Amino acid sequence: MAQPDKQGTGPPAAKLASIARQLAMAMELPFVLVASIVAGGLLGYGLDYWLHSRPICMLIGGGLGFVAGIRDLLRRLSKSGA
């Protein structure tokens, strides 16, 4: 629990809002990365199933999903820092 300051009002609301925003982002970012990899892999799997090919499309789709996930993470982190 937060300790009150000398005036007895506690931490400022802006500081609490900032902490809440950072916590929400920290909880969201891993899901963004995993979801993009899974989505790319599933699209590749569907393409492999449709073309009756080896899992090469799934690997390419998962790799592209990983790149897209990292790009999205960097975009979100740079937006939050500004």
LOGUTOR-603787 format. One line per field, with one value per atom (N, C-alpha, C, O): residue in one letter; atom name; y negated, z negated, x negated. Coordinates in nm, 4 decimals, always signed. Example, Ala and Ser with C-alpha at 12.3 -4.5 7.8 and 13.67 -1.06 7.14 Angstrom:
// residues 2
r <- [A	A	A	A	S	S	S	S]
a <- [N	CA	C	O	N	CA	C	O]
yy <- [+0.5690	+0.4500	+0.3300	+0.3319	+0.2250	+0.1060	-0.0030	-0.1138]
zz <- [-0.7800	-0.7800	-0.7800	-0.8465	-0.7080	-0.7140	-0.7870	-0.8039]
xx <- [-1.3190	-1.2300	-1.3200	-1.4236	-1.2850	-1.3670	-1.2900	-1.3409]
// end
This chain:
// residues 82
r <- [M	M	M	M	A	A	A	A	Q	Q	Q	Q	P	P	P	P	D	D	D	D	K	K	K	K	Q	Q	Q	Q	G	G	G	G	T	T	T	T	G	G	G	G	P	P	P	P	P	P	P	P	A	A	A	A	A	A	A	A	K	K	K	K	L	L	L	L	A	A	A	A	S	S	S	S	I	I	I	I	A	A	A	A	R	R	R	R	Q	Q	Q	Q	L	L	L	L	A	A	A	A	M	M	M	M	A	A	A	A	M	M	M	M	E	E	E	E	L	L	L	L	P	P	P	P	F	F	F	F	V	V	V	V	L	L	L	L	V	V	V	V	A	A	A	A	S	S	S	S	I	I	I	I	V	V	V	V	A	A	A	A	G	G	G	G	G	G	G	G	L	L	L	L	L	L	L	L	G	G	G	G	Y	Y	Y	Y	G	G	G	G	L	L	L	L	D	D	D	D	Y	Y	Y	Y	W	W	W	W	L	L	L	L	H	H	H	H	S	S	S	S	R	R	R	R	P	P	P	P	I	I	I	I	C	C	C	C	M	M	M	M	L	L	L	L	I	I	I	I	G	G	G	G	G	G	G	G	G	G	G	G	L	L	L	L	G	G	G	G	F	F	F	F	V	V	V	V	A	A	A	A	G	G	G	G	I	I	I	I	R	R	R	R	D	D	D	D	L	L	L	L	L	L	L	L	R	R	R	R	R	R	R	R	L	L	L	L	S	S	S	S	K	K	K	K	S	S	S	S	G	G	G	G	A	A	A	A]
a <- [N	CA	C	O	N	CA	C	O	N	CA	C	O	N	CA	C	O	N	CA	C	O	N	CA	C	O	N	CA	C	O	N	CA	C	O	N	CA	C	O	N	CA	C	O	N	CA	C	O	N	CA	C	O	N	CA	C	O	N	CA	C	O	N	CA	C	O	N	CA	C	O	N	CA	C	O	N	CA	C	O	N	CA	C	O	N	CA	C	O	N	CA	C	O	N	CA	C	O	N	CA	C	O	N	CA	C	O	N	CA	C	O	N	CA	C	O	N	CA	C	O	N	CA	C	O	N	CA	C	O	N	CA	C	O	N	CA	C	O	N	CA	C	O	N	CA	C	O	N	CA	C	O	N	CA	C	O	N	CA	C	O	N	CA	C	O	N	CA	C	O	N	CA	C	O	N	CA	C	O	N	CA	C	O	N	CA	C	O	N	CA	C	O	N	CA	C	O	N	CA	C	O	N	CA	C	O	N	CA	C	O	N	CA	C	O	N	CA	C	O	N	CA	C	O	N	CA	C	O	N	CA	C	O	N	CA	C	O	N	CA	C	O	N	CA	C	O	N	CA	C	O	N	CA	C	O	N	CA	C	O	N	CA	C	O	N	CA	C	O	N	CA	C	O	N	CA	C	O	N	CA	C	O	N	CA	C	O	N	CA	C	O	N	CA	C	O	N	CA	C	O	N	CA	C	O	N	CA	C	O	N	CA	C	O	N	CA	C	O	N	CA	C	O	N	CA	C	O	N	CA	C	O	N	CA	C	O	N	CA	C	O	N	CA	C	O	N	CA	C	O	N	CA	C	O	N	CA	C	O	N	CA	C	O	N	CA	C	O]
yy <- [+0.1171	+0.0000	-0.1231	-0.1224	-0.2279	-0.3494	-0.4268	-0.4359	-0.4812	-0.5615	-0.7046	-0.7595	-0.7652	-0.9045	-0.9962	-0.9677	-1.1064	-1.2037	-1.2924	-1.2647	-1.3990	-1.4837	-1.5498	-1.5813	-1.5711	-1.6356	-1.5347	-1.5731	-1.4052	-1.3029	-1.2707	-1.2053	-1.3157	-1.2930	-1.1683	-1.1243	-1.1095	-0.9915	-1.0303	-1.1489	-0.9299	-0.9588	-1.0314	-1.0120	-1.1134	-1.1871	-1.0930	-0.9852	-1.1354	-1.0538	-1.0323	-0.9266	-1.1304	-1.1164	-1.0048	-0.9305	-0.9938	-0.8881	-0.7507	-0.6559	-0.7396	-0.6128	-0.5758	-0.4588	-0.6746	-0.6483	-0.6016	-0.5129	-0.6599	-0.6205	-0.4768	-0.3990	-0.4431	-0.3070	-0.2078	-0.0994	-0.2439	-0.1553	-0.1348	-0.0239	-0.2429	-0.2322	-0.1409	-0.0584	-0.1560	-0.0724	+0.0736	+0.1627	+0.0987	+0.2355	+0.2974	+0.4137	+0.2207	+0.2717	+0.3056	+0.4079	+0.2214	+0.2490	+0.3712	+0.4524	+0.3850	+0.5003	+0.6307	+0.7347	+0.6260	+0.7451	+0.7725	+0.8872	+0.6696	+0.6833	+0.7287	+0.8070	+0.6824	+0.7041	+0.8510	+0.8865	+0.9376	+1.0787	+1.1423	+1.2255	+1.1044	+1.1602	+1.1126	+1.1874	+0.9889	+0.9357	+1.0165	+1.0535	+1.0441	+1.1197	+1.2625	+1.3104	+1.3299	+1.4688	+1.4783	+1.5699	+1.3850	+1.3887	+1.3704	+1.4345	+1.2846	+1.2643	+1.3879	+1.4223	+1.4544	+1.5768	+1.6868	+1.7566	+1.7031	+1.8062	+1.7773	+1.8689	+1.6517	+1.6168	+1.6458	+1.7020	+1.6084	+1.6373	+1.7867	+1.8344	+1.8601	+2.0048	+2.0722	+2.1648	+2.0271	+2.0863	+2.0559	+2.1415	+1.9359	+1.9036	+1.9899	+2.0386	+2.0084	+2.0954	+2.2403	+2.3100	+2.2858	+2.4223	+2.4424	+2.5439	+2.3435	+2.3523	+2.3539	+2.4262	+2.2753	+2.2742	+2.4080	+2.4593	+2.4633	+2.5952	+2.7022	+2.7895	+2.6967	+2.7948	+2.7835	+2.8842	+2.6604	+2.6359	+2.6784	+2.7322	+2.6551	+2.6872	+2.8275	+2.8697	+2.9005	+3.0342	+3.0308	+3.1152	+2.9340	+2.9187	+2.9502	+2.9725	+2.9513	+2.9720	+2.8481	+2.7476	+2.8528	+2.7376	+2.6157	+2.5404	+2.5963	+2.4815	+2.3505	+2.2520	+2.3482	+2.2261	+2.1928	+2.0758	+2.2964	+2.2730	+2.2100	+2.1192	+2.2572	+2.2004	+2.0574	+1.9698	+2.0342	+1.8989	+1.8064	+1.6934	+1.8545	+1.7746	+1.7435	+1.6315	+1.8414	+1.8175	+1.7177	+1.6333	+1.7271	+1.6310	+1.4904	+1.3936	+1.4797	+1.3483	+1.2940	+1.1735	+1.3820	+1.3405	+1.2907	+1.1944	+1.3564	+1.3121	+1.1729	+1.0867	+1.1514	+1.0200	+0.9141	+0.8044	+0.9472	+0.8522	+0.8240	+0.7106	+0.9256	+0.9070	+0.8181	+0.7315	+0.8385	+0.7539	+0.6098	+0.5152	+0.5947	+0.4596	+0.3901	+0.2716	+0.4642	+0.4067	+0.3725	+0.2694	+0.4580	+0.4287	+0.3001	+0.2148	+0.2865	+0.1662	+0.0419	-0.0644	+0.0552	-0.0583	-0.0992	-0.2180	-0.0022	-0.0332	-0.0919	-0.1834	-0.0408	-0.0923	-0.2339	-0.3171	-0.2612	-0.3964	-0.4960	-0.6121	-0.4512	-0.5401	-0.5718	-0.6843	-0.4739	-0.4959	-0.5831	-0.6525	-0.5803	-0.6598	-0.8075	-0.8925	-0.8378	-0.9764	-1.0601	-1.1787]
zz <- [+0.0000	+0.0000	+0.0000	-0.0613	+0.0673	+0.0807	-0.0508	-0.1215	-0.0806	-0.2009	-0.1733	-0.0684	-0.2625	-0.2412	-0.2523	-0.3257	-0.1786	-0.1895	-0.3109	-0.3927	-0.3236	-0.4426	-0.4614	-0.5742	-0.3527	-0.3625	-0.3830	-0.4066	-0.3738	-0.3977	-0.2766	-0.2903	-0.1571	-0.0384	+0.0379	+0.1231	+0.0124	+0.0850	+0.2150	+0.2408	+0.2988	+0.4240	+0.5219	+0.5181	+0.6081	+0.7024	+0.8004	+0.8321	+0.8466	+0.9388	+1.0706	+1.1322	+1.1145	+1.2411	+1.2331	+1.3291	+1.1174	+1.0997	+1.0989	+1.1574	+1.0339	+1.0331	+1.1721	+1.2102	+1.2481	+1.3850	+1.4714	+1.5551	+1.4523	+1.5283	+1.4952	+1.5843	+1.3693	+1.3273	+1.3839	+1.4283	+1.3825	+1.4360	+1.5864	+1.6365	+1.6593	+1.8030	+1.8329	+1.9240	+1.7555	+1.7752	+1.7437	+1.8140	+1.6411	+1.6055	+1.7130	+1.7492	+1.7636	+1.8695	+1.9943	+2.0581	+2.0297	+2.1470	+2.1243	+2.2151	+2.0058	+1.9757	+1.9825	+2.0189	+1.9483	+1.9565	+2.0992	+2.1335	+2.1826	+2.3181	+2.4178	+2.5078	+2.4045	+2.5063	+2.5337	+2.6506	+2.4349	+2.4681	+2.5497	+2.6365	+2.5230	+2.5985	+2.7429	+2.8331	+2.7657	+2.9016	+2.9813	+3.0956	+2.9234	+2.9926	+3.0212	+3.1337	+2.9226	+2.9403	+3.0403	+3.1225	+3.0335	+3.1246	+3.2694	+3.3587	+3.2941	+3.4319	+3.4850	+3.6021	+3.4025	+3.4459	+3.4732	+3.5742	+3.3846	+3.4022	+3.5269	+3.6030	+3.5479	+3.6647	+3.7943	+3.8878	+3.8005	+3.9188	+3.9407	+4.0538	+3.8340	+3.8447	+3.8894	+3.9704	+3.8378	+3.8788	+4.0248	+4.0962	+4.0680	+4.2093	+4.2980	+4.4023	+4.2570	+4.3312	+4.3296	+4.4305	+4.2162	+4.2071	+4.3016	+4.3704	+4.3036	+4.3949	+4.5400	+4.6217	+4.5723	+4.7086	+4.7416	+4.8525	+4.6471	+4.6677	+4.6870	+4.7725	+4.6100	+4.6215	+4.7580	+4.8217	+4.8015	+4.9287	+5.0469	+5.1450	+5.0387	+5.1485	+5.1380	+5.2270	+5.0304	+5.0056	+5.0090	+5.0717	+4.9419	+4.9407	+4.8021	+4.7071	+4.7942	+4.6657	+4.5796	+4.6285	+4.4549	+4.3674	+4.3923	+4.2994	+4.5158	+4.5443	+4.5305	+4.4803	+4.5739	+4.5618	+4.4157	+4.3777	+4.3344	+4.1923	+4.1279	+4.0457	+4.1643	+4.1099	+4.1591	+4.0820	+4.2860	+4.3394	+4.2736	+4.2369	+4.2590	+4.1946	+4.0496	+4.0034	+3.9778	+3.8391	+3.8302	+3.7406	+3.9226	+3.9255	+3.9571	+3.8944	+4.0552	+4.0877	+3.9715	+3.9462	+3.9013	+3.7830	+3.6733	+3.6036	+3.6575	+3.5585	+3.5925	+3.5051	+3.7187	+3.7612	+3.7407	+3.6925	+3.7773	+3.7588	+3.6106	+3.5734	+3.5264	+3.3830	+3.3224	+3.2405	+3.3618	+3.3118	+3.3584	+3.2822	+3.4850	+3.5376	+3.4597	+3.4278	+3.4300	+3.3549	+3.2121	+3.1587	+3.1504	+3.0153	+3.0147	+2.9278	+3.1111	+3.1178	+3.1433	+3.0872	+3.2279	+3.2548	+3.1284	+3.0980	+3.0559	+2.9326	+2.8252	+2.7533	+2.8138	+2.7136	+2.7471	+2.6576	+2.8745	+2.9114	+2.8949	+2.8615	+2.9181	+2.8997	+2.7515	+2.7165	+2.6654	+2.5221	+2.4615	+2.3626	+2.5196	+2.4669	+2.5051	+2.4405	+2.6098	+2.6586	+2.5764	+2.6044]
xx <- [-0.0843	+0.0000	-0.0886	-0.1954	-0.0464	-0.1255	-0.1273	-0.0269	-0.2427	-0.2581	-0.2131	-0.2467	-0.1397	-0.1001	-0.2207	-0.3153	-0.2163	-0.3247	-0.3026	-0.2148	-0.3811	-0.3760	-0.2398	-0.2017	-0.1661	-0.0357	+0.0771	+0.1917	+0.0443	+0.1449	+0.2306	+0.3340	+0.1896	+0.2727	+0.2339	+0.3111	+0.1196	+0.0765	+0.0079	-0.0129	-0.0282	-0.0967	-0.0043	+0.1173	-0.0602	+0.0229	+0.0928	+0.0425	+0.2073	+0.2865	+0.2139	+0.2278	+0.1371	+0.0646	-0.0392	-0.0591	-0.1055	-0.2055	-0.1383	-0.1907	-0.0243	+0.0486	+0.0974	+0.0939	+0.1430	+0.1883	+0.0716	+0.0884	-0.0454	-0.1633	-0.2035	-0.2375	-0.1995	-0.2333	-0.1323	-0.1700	-0.0058	+0.0975	+0.0799	+0.0980	+0.0441	+0.0205	-0.0973	-0.0912	-0.2051	-0.3232	-0.2940	-0.3416	-0.2179	-0.1812	-0.0927	-0.1106	+0.0018	+0.0892	+0.0087	+0.0337	-0.0872	-0.1694	-0.2572	-0.2745	-0.3121	-0.3963	-0.3167	-0.3715	-0.1898	-0.1054	-0.0593	-0.0306	-0.0518	+0.0005	-0.1055	-0.0747	-0.2279	-0.3301	-0.3621	-0.3768	-0.3737	-0.4005	-0.2890	-0.3155	-0.1652	-0.0537	-0.0543	-0.0165	-0.0970	-0.1064	-0.2079	-0.1812	-0.3225	-0.4265	-0.3814	-0.3962	-0.3276	-0.2850	-0.1695	-0.1660	-0.0761	+0.0385	-0.0046	+0.0508	-0.1017	-0.1463	-0.2181	-0.2022	-0.2958	-0.3634	-0.2617	-0.2717	-0.1641	-0.0617	+0.0223	+0.0536	+0.0584	+0.1391	+0.0630	+0.1198	-0.0635	-0.1442	-0.1609	-0.1519	-0.1850	-0.1985	-0.0707	-0.0747	+0.0433	+0.1707	+0.2039	+0.2562	+0.1739	+0.1947	+0.1046	+0.1482	-0.0192	-0.1100	-0.0639	-0.0747	-0.0129	+0.0379	+0.1564	+0.1660	+0.2465	+0.3603	+0.3162	+0.3733	+0.2159	+0.1626	+0.0960	+0.1112	+0.0234	-0.0375	+0.0690	+0.0539	+0.1746	+0.2826	+0.3503	+0.3814	+0.3725	+0.4400	+0.3530	+0.4045	+0.2225	+0.1311	+0.0718	-0.0021	+0.1033	+0.0479	-0.1049	-0.1690	-0.1603	-0.3060	-0.3599	-0.2849	-0.4896	-0.5548	-0.5339	-0.4821	-0.5723	-0.5442	-0.6332	-0.6625	-0.6759	-0.7607	-0.6833	-0.7375	-0.5586	-0.4777	-0.4506	-0.4459	-0.4329	-0.4107	-0.5348	-0.5226	-0.6517	-0.7749	-0.7950	-0.8343	-0.7684	-0.7812	-0.6784	-0.7106	-0.5553	-0.4505	-0.4840	-0.4621	-0.5365	-0.5771	-0.6909	-0.6931	-0.7858	-0.8956	-0.8480	-0.8910	-0.7586	-0.7024	-0.6193	-0.6193	-0.5488	-0.4741	-0.5663	-0.5342	-0.6815	-0.7786	-0.8312	-0.8409	-0.8648	-0.9142	-0.8063	-0.8347	-0.6821	-0.5730	-0.5487	-0.5187	-0.5612	-0.5425	-0.6493	-0.6188	-0.7747	-0.8835	-0.8635	-0.8837	-0.8233	-0.7992	-0.6870	-0.6968	-0.5818	-0.4703	-0.5119	-0.4711	-0.5924	-0.6429	-0.7248	-0.7069	-0.8138	-0.8969	-0.8120	-0.8385	-0.7101	-0.6219	-0.5465	-0.5357	-0.4952	-0.4220	-0.5129	-0.4726	-0.6342	-0.7258	-0.7722	-0.7872	-0.7949	-0.8381	-0.7242	-0.7476	-0.6009	-0.4859	-0.4651	-0.4292	-0.4873	-0.4661	-0.5756	-0.5518	-0.6946	-0.8052	-0.7961	-0.8574	-0.7197	-0.7124	-0.6191	-0.6018]
// end
